Amino acid sequence: MPQQTDAERELAQLLVESLNLEGVAPESIDPEAPLFNEGLGLDSIDALELSLAIGKRYGVQLRAEGEDNRRIFGSLRALSAYVQSHRTS
């Protein structure tokens, strides 16, 4: 499994906490694995909750109807790269 960067580890922690993922260790999330469906198995409600948590923590607004969401939420690595390039805090 690829190593998580510090930013990915921080985001994985937020993901696990904000979605109350029982039994998932943040460091066990493969940064290149899909977050939805066959990966972590997240759904659209999870995406909404995660978007709100990211907005609060990083000041990054993710629109529910954003056409890039599939790519942005594709993996922990993709999400982290997006957050890092758009964060305000």
N, C-alpha and C positions, 0 to 999 in steps of 0.2 A: 504494500500500500504506500502511495506517495506521502511524504511528510507534510504536515500542515505548517503553514507559516504562522508567525505570532498573530497576525491579523485574522487569519482563518480560525485559529484556536479561539480567539476572543469571540468571533462571530458564532462559532459552533457552541460555545458556552451560552450565548444569548439565545440561540435557537433551541437548545435543550431546555433552558429555564423558561422561556416565554411560551413554549408549546407543551411544557410538562411531559417531556418524553421519558417515561419510566424506563429504567434499565438501559438507557443509552448514554454512554460516556462521551463527552464532547470530543475527546482525543481519539475516539474510535471511529469517528465519521471520516470516511474516505473523501478527501477534498475534491476528487474528480468524479465521484459516483453521483448519479442522479439523486436529487432531493425528493422528487415525486415519483409516484407509481412504483416501479421495481426497485428503486433505490431505498431511501428512507421511508417511502410510503406516505409522504405528506399529501394533503389534498388542498382544495381551493380555500377552505376555511383556515387551514394552517398558514397558507400564503398570506392571507389577510392579516392574521394575528402577527406573523413575522414582519410584515410590512410596517405595522404600527410600532412594534418593538424597535425596529431599525430606525424609524422616524424619530422616536423618543431618544434613543441612545446616540445616534449619529447625525440627526438632522437631515437625513436623506429621505426624500419623499418618493415612494413607489406607487404609481397609479394602478388601480385594480385593472383598468382596461388598457394598460400600456402594451403596445404591440411588441416591445422587446422583452416582456416578462418571461417568456418561455426560455430565452437565452440567458437573461439575468439570473433567473431561478434555476438554471440548468444544473448547477452543482454548487457546492460550498465555495469552490475556487472562483467560479464566475460571479457569484453573489458578492464575495469578499472584494474582488477586483472592482466591481461596480461601486460598492459602498466606499472603498478607499478613494476612488477617483471623484466621488461626489460629496463626501462628508463635509460638514460645516463645523463639527465640534471635535 
